[in-house]
């Protein structure tokens, strides 16, 4: 494979995921607002992450061994396209089924992407005699630079489409909707902030469906098939509980892993809270659905910029300052959300500021927890990251599962519980690791010997 083809393939993978997540991430942000009746949107998202847990443990190697890296990606993208299509008739059984199909395909798709880009990096490093790690990091850096912009384009599309419904509320109901911490999903059926003409919702779903189909076509037509340097074994071609056993064994034998569980769960909880509860209880309730996209553009831009910056600064200052930052910022924001009573006459700037600050904290959590797992578990990375995916996905599942059942006030308490317990667990891990690095105390005999050598 020539240098040009390698660059072309890296670009094709990046473009395909850009189109795919332009639709999915923005549709996920809107689920709890557009499909809030009977909790359809929240339950479908919970199903995605529940099936993703199972998929991560059993399917990636099996699917890649049978389809190859190239075809695994577009075949699994089909699940995302089906989910977009299901939103055209958003009933609970159809959305749950579509969410399950998406979750099953998500893990093999991401694994195939990582494997493909890694192989491109290995080949390019051989051609150019550059460091393999440096080349792979460059390729992944380019991919995530493109990928993170999907939050911008997708939310811009939703805000543009839904902005067309620009009629002021002519409701005769003089009562302001109950938003903020007292928001109760089951009591919000009369809130006009969530309503949009069905033709606009259908238009948005069709645009996102087309974007997902384009992603499949880009990868199917333009991506070159490859044969991996590592030969596929017979074990890879059959379903195996090997990773499940390794995951459970790692969890049972590693006190460090146990201490990191609350922080890892919070990684899922905080993403589900900002994408599900903040959008529903604050933005859509007080300002209307059409503002969700604009506000999440700011969230995406700040998250992307901070992810890029923090990932490079960590080598100079270490993990601790960034974790301290998020342990200050997110509890402070949760306190603001608990005290604040949003209304339709609010200055919209406060919503953007909260989204931006939350995005900064999310950047720390996503970059630093991944890096922390990589640094702590160098001898058992596969099982460690399987635990990471398990507990993070568990946070998503739990948050979306209760999303339609309890008031926002209690969801804030749950977020606070996990970030505080996560902070304590992380602090104990740091203390534990520093004790390992501390040199053993010098024995009296060793000290006498040293003095004798000096005198000699």
NORLINHU-V962598 format. One record per residue. N is the residue number from 0. SS is DSSP state (H for helix, E for strand, - for the rest). PSI is psi in whole degrees, -180 to 180 (999 if undefined). D_LAST is the distance of its C-alpha to the last C-alpha in Angstrom with 2 decimals. Layout:
n->N ss->SS psi->PSI d_last->D_LAST
n->N ss->SS psi->PSI d_last->D_LAST
This chain:
n->0 ss->- psi->130 d_last->64.81
n->1 ss->- psi->166 d_last->64.82
n->2 ss->H psi->-41 d_last->62.90
n->3 ss->H psi->-44 d_last->66.22
n->4 ss->H psi->-36 d_last->67.00
n->5 ss->H psi->-49 d_last->63.61
n->6 ss->H psi->-40 d_last->64.13
n->7 ss->H psi->-43 d_last->67.70
n->8 ss->H psi->-39 d_last->66.71
n->9 ss->H psi->-42 d_last->64.11
n->10 ss->H psi->-39 d_last->66.87
n->11 ss->H psi->-46 d_last->69.42
n->12 ss->H psi->-45 d_last->67.25
n->13 ss->H psi->-43 d_last->66.53
n->14 ss->H psi->-41 d_last->70.24
n->15 ss->H psi->-47 d_last->71.35
n->16 ss->H psi->-30 d_last->69.14
n->17 ss->H psi->-48 d_last->70.17
n->18 ss->H psi->-41 d_last->73.84
n->19 ss->H psi->-47 d_last->73.20
n->20 ss->H psi->-11 d_last->71.24
n->21 ss->H psi->-38 d_last->73.49
n->22 ss->H psi->-49 d_last->76.01
n->23 ss->H psi->-48 d_last->73.97
n->24 ss->H psi->-39 d_last->71.71
n->25 ss->H psi->-38 d_last->74.64
n->26 ss->H psi->-37 d_last->76.93
n->27 ss->H psi->-39 d_last->74.29
n->28 ss->H psi->-28 d_last->74.13
n->29 ss->H psi->-9 d_last->77.91
n->30 ss->H psi->-47 d_last->78.29
n->31 ss->H psi->-8 d_last->78.28
n->32 ss->H psi->-52 d_last->80.76
n->33 ss->H psi->-35 d_last->83.21
n->34 ss->- psi->51 d_last->83.12
n->35 ss->- psi->-19 d_last->82.64
n->36 ss->H psi->128 d_last->85.77
n->37 ss->H psi->15 d_last->84.87
n->38 ss->H psi->25 d_last->81.22
n->39 ss->H psi->-49 d_last->81.86
n->40 ss->H psi->-46 d_last->79.23
n->41 ss->H psi->-42 d_last->76.48
n->42 ss->H psi->-35 d_last->77.15
n->43 ss->H psi->-39 d_last->77.10
n->44 ss->H psi->-38 d_last->73.68
n->45 ss->H psi->-39 d_last->72.41
n->46 ss->H psi->-40 d_last->73.71
n->47 ss->H psi->-49 d_last->71.89
n->48 ss->H psi->-27 d_last->68.47
n->49 ss->H psi->-46 d_last->69.28
n->50 ss->H psi->-28 d_last->70.20
n->51 ss->H psi->-36 d_last->67.25
n->52 ss->H psi->-48 d_last->64.89
n->53 ss->H psi->-43 d_last->66.58
n->54 ss->H psi->-42 d_last->66.76
n->55 ss->H psi->-36 d_last->63.03
n->56 ss->H psi->-33 d_last->62.14
n->57 ss->H psi->-30 d_last->64.72
n->58 ss->- psi->-33 d_last->66.26
n->59 ss->H psi->-55 d_last->64.10
n->60 ss->H psi->-41 d_last->62.93
n->61 ss->H psi->-49 d_last->66.31
n->62 ss->H psi->-44 d_last->68.39
n->63 ss->H psi->-38 d_last->66.24
n->64 ss->H psi->-31 d_last->66.25
n->65 ss->H psi->-35 d_last->70.05
n->66 ss->H psi->-21 d_last->71.01
n->67 ss->H psi->160 d_last->68.14
n->68 ss->H psi->-45 d_last->66.29
n->69 ss->H psi->-55 d_last->69.18
n->70 ss->H psi->-19 d_last->72.02
n->71 ss->H psi->-38 d_last->70.08
n->72 ss->H psi->-56 d_last->69.93
n->73 ss->H psi->-33 d_last->73.70
n->74 ss->H psi->-43 d_last->74.80
n->75 ss->H psi->-27 d_last->72.67
n->76 ss->H psi->-25 d_last->73.81
n->77 ss->H psi->-35 d_last->77.28
n->78 ss->H psi->-38 d_last->76.35
n->79 ss->H psi->-41 d_last->75.72
n->80 ss->H psi->-41 d_last->79.09
n->81 ss->H psi->-36 d_last->80.84
n->82 ss->H psi->-41 d_last->79.33
n->83 ss->H psi->-43 d_last->80.68
n->84 ss->H psi->-37 d_last->84.07
n->85 ss->H psi->-27 d_last->84.10
n->86 ss->H psi->-15 d_last->83.98
n->87 ss->H psi->-22 d_last->87.50
n->88 ss->H psi->73 d_last->88.68
n->89 ss->- psi->76 d_last->86.06
n->90 ss->- psi->158 d_last->87.02
n->91 ss->H psi->-40 d_last->84.44
n->92 ss->H psi->-39 d_last->84.82
n->93 ss->H psi->-43 d_last->84.66
n->94 ss->H psi->-38 d_last->81.73
n->95 ss->H psi->-43 d_last->79.75
n->96 ss->H psi->-45 d_last->80.46
n->97 ss->H psi->-38 d_last->79.52
n->98 ss->H psi->-39 d_last->76.29
n->99 ss->H psi->-43 d_last->75.40
n->100 ss->H psi->-43 d_last->76.04
n->101 ss->H psi->-47 d_last->73.90
n->102 ss->H psi->-38 d_last->70.99
n->103 ss->H psi->-40 d_last->71.10
n->104 ss->H psi->-18 d_last->70.93
n->105 ss->H psi->-45 d_last->68.37
n->106 ss->H psi->-49 d_last->65.23
n->107 ss->H psi->-36 d_last->66.05
n->108 ss->H psi->-47 d_last->67.07
n->109 ss->H psi->-38 d_last->63.80
n->110 ss->H psi->-41 d_last->61.75
n->111 ss->H psi->-40 d_last->63.79
n->112 ss->H psi->-47 d_last->63.27
n->113 ss->H psi->-43 d_last->59.48
n->114 ss->H psi->-42 d_last->59.44
n->115 ss->H psi->-49 d_last->61.75
n->116 ss->H psi->-37 d_last->59.80
n->117 ss->H psi->-43 d_last->56.50
n->118 ss->H psi->-38 d_last->58.05
n->119 ss->H psi->-42 d_last->59.38
n->120 ss->H psi->-41 d_last->55.90
n->121 ss->H psi->-47 d_last->54.36
n->122 ss->H psi->-42 d_last->57.06
n->123 ss->H psi->-37 d_last->56.86
n->124 ss->H psi->-35 d_last->53.07
n->125 ss->H psi->-39 d_last->53.55
n->126 ss->H psi->-41 d_last->56.24
n->127 ss->H psi->-6 d_last->54.35
n->128 ss->- psi->23 d_last->50.76
n->129 ss->- psi->166 d_last->49.83
n->130 ss->- psi->132 d_last->47.51
n->131 ss->H psi->-45 d_last->49.41
n->132 ss->H psi->-41 d_last->48.29
n->133 ss->H psi->-43 d_last->49.30
n->134 ss->H psi->-45 d_last->52.74
n->135 ss->H psi->-41 d_last->53.43
n->136 ss->H psi->-39 d_last->52.51
n->137 ss->H psi->-45 d_last->54.90
n->138 ss->H psi->-43 d_last->57.70
n->139 ss->H psi->-34 d_last->57.27
n->140 ss->H psi->-43 d_last->57.01
n->141 ss->H psi->-42 d_last->60.32
n->142 ss->H psi->-50 d_last->61.89
n->143 ss->H psi->-26 d_last->61.02
n->144 ss->H psi->-45 d_last->62.02
n->145 ss->H psi->-44 d_last->65.48
n->146 ss->H psi->-44 d_last->65.56
n->147 ss->H psi->-26 d_last->64.87
n->148 ss->- psi->-13 d_last->67.85
n->149 ss->H psi->-32 d_last->70.16
n->150 ss->H psi->-35 d_last->70.02
n->151 ss->H psi->-54 d_last->71.59
n->152 ss->H psi->-42 d_last->74.36
n->153 ss->H psi->-43 d_last->75.35
n->154 ss->H psi->-30 d_last->75.64
n->155 ss->H psi->-39 d_last->77.47
n->156 ss->H psi->-48 d_last->80.00
n->157 ss->H psi->-42 d_last->80.54
n->158 ss->H psi->-35 d_last->80.99
n->159 ss->H psi->-44 d_last->83.38
n->160 ss->H psi->-49 d_last->85.50
n->161 ss->H psi->-20 d_last->85.60
n->162 ss->H psi->-24 d_last->86.10
n->163 ss->- psi->-25 d_last->89.58
n->164 ss->- psi->80 d_last->90.64
n->165 ss->- psi->17 d_last->90.79
n->166 ss->- psi->137 d_last->93.60
n->167 ss->- psi->150 d_last->93.03
n->168 ss->- psi->126 d_last->93.39
n->169 ss->- psi->25 d_last->97.04
n->170 ss->- psi->143 d_last->96.47
n->171 ss->- psi->-5 d_last->98.74
n->172 ss->- psi->116 d_last->95.99
n->173 ss->- psi->-10 d_last->94.91
n->174 ss->- psi->130 d_last->91.94
n->175 ss->- psi->144 d_last->88.58
n->176 ss->- psi->149 d_last->86.48
n->177 ss->- psi->110 d_last->83.70
n->178 ss->- psi->177 d_last->80.47
n->179 ss->H psi->-144 d_last->76.81
n->180 ss->H psi->-24 d_last->75.22
n->181 ss->H psi->5 d_last->78.68
n->182 ss->- psi->130 d_last->79.66
n->183 ss->- psi->116 d_last->80.94
n->184 ss->H psi->-41 d_last->81.63
n->185 ss->H psi->-14 d_last->84.56
n->186 ss->H psi->11 d_last->86.28
n->187 ss->- psi->17 d_last->85.99
n->188 ss->- psi->-26 d_last->88.87
n->189 ss->- psi->2 d_last->90.97
n->190 ss->- psi->117 d_last->88.27
n->191 ss->H psi->-11 d_last->89.56
n->192 ss->H psi->-23 d_last->86.10
n->193 ss->H psi->-11 d_last->85.50
n->194 ss->- psi->138 d_last->88.82
n->195 ss->- psi->144 d_last->89.24
n->196 ss->- psi->138 d_last->92.30
n->197 ss->H psi->-32 d_last->91.93
n->198 ss->H psi->-30 d_last->92.65
n->199 ss->H psi->-40 d_last->89.61
n->200 ss->H psi->-44 d_last->87.37
n->201 ss->H psi->-40 d_last->88.79
n->202 ss->H psi->-44 d_last->88.24
n->203 ss->H psi->-44 d_last->84.59
n->204 ss->H psi->-40 d_last->84.11
n->205 ss->H psi->-41 d_last->85.79
n->206 ss->H psi->-45 d_last->83.58
n->207 ss->H psi->-36 d_last->80.45
n->208 ss->H psi->-45 d_last->81.87
n->209 ss->H psi->-41 d_last->82.56
n->210 ss->H psi->-41 d_last->79.00
n->211 ss->H psi->-39 d_last->77.62
n->212 ss->H psi->-40 d_last->80.01
n->213 ss->H psi->-41 d_last->78.94
n->214 ss->H psi->-46 d_last->75.31
n->215 ss->H psi->-43 d_last->76.33
n->216 ss->H psi->-41 d_last->78.34
n->217 ss->H psi->-48 d_last->75.62
n->218 ss->H psi->-43 d_last->73.09
n->219 ss->H psi->-41 d_last->75.68
n->220 ss->H psi->-40 d_last->77.10
n->221 ss->H psi->-21 d_last->74.22
n->222 ss->- psi->135 d_last->71.05
n->223 ss->- psi->138 d_last->70.17
n->224 ss->- psi->148 d_last->69.51
n->225 ss->- psi->157 d_last->66.12
n->226 ss->- psi->123 d_last->64.53
n->227 ss->- psi->150 d_last->61.03
n->228 ss->- psi->-38 d_last->58.11
n->229 ss->- psi->122 d_last->57.46
n->230 ss->- psi->144 d_last->60.25
n->231 ss->- psi->126 d_last->62.27
n->232 ss->- psi->165 d_last->61.74
n->233 ss->- psi->-31 d_last->64.46
n->234 ss->- psi->-36 d_last->62.68
n->235 ss->- psi->-27 d_last->63.09
n->236 ss->- psi->5 d_last->66.84
n->237 ss->- psi->153 d_last->67.52
n->238 ss->- psi->134 d_last->67.08
n->239 ss->- psi->141 d_last->64.00
n->240 ss->- psi->15 d_last->62.51
n->241 ss->H psi->-49 d_last->58.97
n->242 ss->H psi->-36 d_last->58.00
n->243 ss->H psi->-45 d_last->59.63
n->244 ss->H psi->-44 d_last->57.60
n->245 ss->H psi->-37 d_last->54.36
n->246 ss->H psi->-48 d_last->55.27
n->247 ss->H psi->-42 d_last->55.95
n->248 ss->H psi->-43 d_last->52.84
n->249 ss->H psi->-43 d_last->50.62
n->250 ss->H psi->-45 d_last->52.28
n->251 ss->H psi->-28 d_last->51.98
n->252 ss->H psi->-3 d_last->48.32
n->253 ss->- psi->102 d_last->46.95
n->254 ss->H psi->-33 d_last->46.74
n->255 ss->H psi->-43 d_last->45.88
n->256 ss->H psi->-42 d_last->49.16
n->257 ss->H psi->-40 d_last->51.08
n->258 ss->H psi->-28 d_last->49.71
n->259 ss->H psi->-5 d_last->50.89
n->260 ss->H psi->-50 d_last->54.43
n->261 ss->H psi->-41 d_last->56.02
n->262 ss->H psi->-40 d_last->54.69
n->263 ss->H psi->-40 d_last->55.86
n->264 ss->H psi->-41 d_last->59.26
n->265 ss->H psi->-31 d_last->59.52
n->266 ss->H psi->-40 d_last->59.16
n->267 ss->H psi->-40 d_last->62.49
n->268 ss->H psi->-45 d_last->64.07
n->269 ss->H psi->-35 d_last->63.54
n->270 ss->H psi->-41 d_last->64.95
n->271 ss->H psi->-34 d_last->67.96
n->272 ss->H psi->-48 d_last->68.47
n->273 ss->H psi->-37 d_last->68.59
n->274 ss->H psi->-21 d_last->70.69
n->275 ss->H psi->-51 d_last->72.98
n->276 ss->H psi->-42 d_last->73.20
n->277 ss->H psi->-43 d_last->72.58
n->278 ss->H psi->-40 d_last->75.11
n->279 ss->H psi->-51 d_last->77.67
n->280 ss->H psi->-23 d_last->77.31
n->281 ss->H psi->-59 d_last->76.77
n->282 ss->H psi->-61 d_last->77.66
n->283 ss->H psi->-40 d_last->80.63
n->284 ss->H psi->-45 d_last->81.94
n->285 ss->H psi->-42 d_last->82.05
n->286 ss->- psi->-29 d_last->82.33
n->287 ss->- psi->154 d_last->83.58
n->288 ss->- psi->-33 d_last->82.23
n->289 ss->H psi->-18 d_last->82.63
n->290 ss->H psi->-14 d_last->79.69
n->291 ss->H psi->-47 d_last->77.16
n->292 ss->H psi->-46 d_last->76.62
n->293 ss->H psi->-44 d_last->76.17
n->294 ss->H psi->-37 d_last->73.64
n->295 ss->H psi->-15 d_last->71.65
n->296 ss->H psi->-45 d_last->71.52
n->297 ss->H psi->-45 d_last->69.42
n->298 ss->H psi->-47 d_last->67.31
n->299 ss->H psi->-42 d_last->66.75
n->300 ss->H psi->-47 d_last->65.90
n->301 ss->H psi->-43 d_last->63.32
n->302 ss->H psi->-45 d_last->61.82
n->303 ss->H psi->-47 d_last->61.57
n->304 ss->H psi->-44 d_last->60.06
n->305 ss->H psi->-36 d_last->57.47
n->306 ss->H psi->-45 d_last->56.55
n->307 ss->H psi->-45 d_last->55.92
n->308 ss->H psi->-47 d_last->53.98
n->309 ss->H psi->-34 d_last->51.89
n->310 ss->H psi->-27 d_last->50.90
n->311 ss->H psi->-31 d_last->49.22
n->312 ss->H psi->-24 d_last->47.78
n->313 ss->H psi->-30 d_last->45.95
n->314 ss->H psi->-19 d_last->43.21
n->315 ss->H psi->-33 d_last->42.36
n->316 ss->H psi->-9 d_last->42.83
n->317 ss->- psi->180 d_last->42.64
n->318 ss->- psi->-34 d_last->45.22
n->319 ss->H psi->-48 d_last->45.04
n->320 ss->H psi->-35 d_last->46.99
n->321 ss->H psi->-40 d_last->49.82
n->322 ss->H psi->-37 d_last->50.15
n->323 ss->H psi->-41 d_last->50.20
n->324 ss->H psi->-49 d_last->52.96
n->325 ss->H psi->-31 d_last->55.14
n->326 ss->H psi->-16 d_last->54.56
n->327 ss->H psi->-47 d_last->56.06
n->328 ss->H psi->-51 d_last->58.78
n->329 ss->H psi->-45 d_last->60.43
n->330 ss->H psi->-36 d_last->60.79
n->331 ss->H psi->-42 d_last->62.16
n->332 ss->H psi->-41 d_last->64.69
n->333 ss->H psi->-37 d_last->65.68
n->334 ss->H psi->-42 d_last->66.30
n->335 ss->H psi->-45 d_last->68.50
n->336 ss->H psi->-30 d_last->70.42
n->337 ss->H psi->-38 d_last->70.97
n->338 ss->H psi->-37 d_last->72.35
n->339 ss->- psi->137 d_last->74.25
n->340 ss->- psi->95 d_last->77.90
n->341 ss->- psi->150 d_last->78.73
n->342 ss->- psi->169 d_last->82.30
n->343 ss->- psi->-19 d_last->84.38
n->344 ss->- psi->9 d_last->84.44
n->345 ss->- psi->153 d_last->80.64
n->346 ss->- psi->123 d_last->79.01
n->347 ss->- psi->-17 d_last->77.66
n->348 ss->H psi->-37 d_last->74.52
n->349 ss->H psi->-35 d_last->72.87
n->350 ss->H psi->-42 d_last->73.18
n->351 ss->H psi->-39 d_last->71.47
n->352 ss->H psi->-42 d_last->68.64
n->353 ss->H psi->-44 d_last->68.01
n->354 ss->H psi->-42 d_last->68.06
n->355 ss->H psi->-46 d_last->65.66
n->356 ss->H psi->-39 d_last->63.15
n->357 ss->H psi->-39 d_last->63.40
n->358 ss->H psi->-37 d_last->62.84
n->359 ss->H psi->-45 d_last->59.65
n->360 ss->H psi->-40 d_last->58.39
n->361 ss->H psi->-37 d_last->59.53
n->362 ss->H psi->-41 d_last->57.57
n->363 ss->H psi->-49 d_last->54.37
n->364 ss->H psi->-46 d_last->55.23
n->365 ss->H psi->-42 d_last->56.21
n->366 ss->H psi->-43 d_last->53.33
n->367 ss->H psi->-34 d_last->50.48
n->368 ss->H psi->-42 d_last->51.35
n->369 ss->H psi->-47 d_last->51.60
n->370 ss->H psi->-37 d_last->48.26
n->371 ss->H psi->-45 d_last->46.72
n->372 ss->H psi->-43 d_last->48.02
n->373 ss->H psi->-37 d_last->46.70
n->374 ss->H psi->-36 d_last->43.18
n->375 ss->H psi->-32 d_last->43.05
n->376 ss->- psi->52 d_last->44.68
n->377 ss->- psi->-26 d_last->43.42
n->378 ss->- psi->-5 d_last->43.53
n->379 ss->- psi->53 d_last->47.07
n->380 ss->H psi->-40 d_last->48.86
n->381 ss->H psi->-49 d_last->52.35
n->382 ss->H psi->-36 d_last->52.63
n->383 ss->H psi->-46 d_last->51.01
n->384 ss->H psi->-24 d_last->53.48
n->385 ss->H psi->-40 d_last->56.30
n->386 ss->H psi->-40 d_last->55.43
n->387 ss->H psi->-50 d_last->55.40
n->388 ss->H psi->-38 d_last->58.90
n->389 ss->H psi->-51 d_last->60.09
n->390 ss->H psi->-34 d_last->59.22
n->391 ss->H psi->-46 d_last->60.19
n->392 ss->H psi->-35 d_last->63.50
n->393 ss->H psi->-36 d_last->63.94
n->394 ss->H psi->-42 d_last->63.78
n->395 ss->H psi->-51 d_last->66.51
n->396 ss->H psi->-49 d_last->68.67
n->397 ss->H psi->-46 d_last->68.48
n->398 ss->H psi->-43 d_last->69.23
n->399 ss->H psi->-28 d_last->72.18
n->400 ss->H psi->-41 d_last->73.48
n->401 ss->H psi->2 d_last->73.95
n->402 ss->- psi->-37 d_last->74.78
n->403 ss->- psi->8 d_last->78.53
n->404 ss->- psi->-25 d_last->78.43
n->405 ss->- psi->161 d_last->76.77
n->406 ss->- psi->156 d_last->76.84
n->407 ss->H psi->-31 d_last->74.32
n->408 ss->H psi->-45 d_last->73.05
n->409 ss->H psi->-30 d_last->71.63
n->410 ss->H psi->-35 d_last->70.09
n->411 ss->H psi->-42 d_last->68.19
n->412 ss->H psi->-41 d_last->66.89
n->413 ss->H psi->-43 d_last->65.74
n->414 ss->H psi->-45 d_last->63.89
n->415 ss->H psi->-40 d_last->62.20
n->416 ss->H psi->-46 d_last->61.20
n->417 ss->H psi->-34 d_last->59.49
n->418 ss->H psi->-34 d_last->57.68
n->419 ss->H psi->-47 d_last->56.39
n->420 ss->H psi->-34 d_last->55.31
n->421 ss->H psi->-39 d_last->53.86
n->422 ss->H psi->-44 d_last->51.87
n->423 ss->H psi->-45 d_last->50.48
n->424 ss->H psi->-43 d_last->49.65
n->425 ss->H psi->-42 d_last->47.91
n->426 ss->H psi->-41 d_last->45.84
n->427 ss->H psi->-37 d_last->44.71
n->428 ss->H psi->-45 d_last->43.79
n->429 ss->H psi->-43 d_last->41.64
n->430 ss->H psi->-44 d_last->39.85
n->431 ss->H psi->-43 d_last->39.39
n->432 ss->H psi->-36 d_last->37.98
n->433 ss->H psi->-32 d_last->35.55
n->434 ss->H psi->-35 d_last->34.18
n->435 ss->H psi->-38 d_last->33.52
n->436 ss->H psi->-17 d_last->31.54
n->437 ss->- psi->131 d_last->29.45
n->438 ss->- psi->146 d_last->25.86
n->439 ss->- psi->149 d_last->25.39
n->440 ss->- psi->145 d_last->23.90
n->441 ss->- psi->129 d_last->20.24
n->442 ss->- psi->156 d_last->20.09
n->443 ss->H psi->-40 d_last->18.35
n->444 ss->H psi->-41 d_last->16.37
n->445 ss->H psi->-38 d_last->15.21
n->446 ss->H psi->-40 d_last->14.25
n->447 ss->H psi->-42 d_last->12.21
n->448 ss->H psi->-42 d_last->10.42
n->449 ss->H psi->-41 d_last->9.83
n->450 ss->H psi->-42 d_last->8.56
n->451 ss->H psi->-39 d_last->6.05
n->452 ss->H psi->-40 d_last->4.98
n->453 ss->H psi->-44 d_last->5.42
n->454 ss->H psi->-39 d_last->3.78
n->455 ss->- psi->999 d_last->0.00
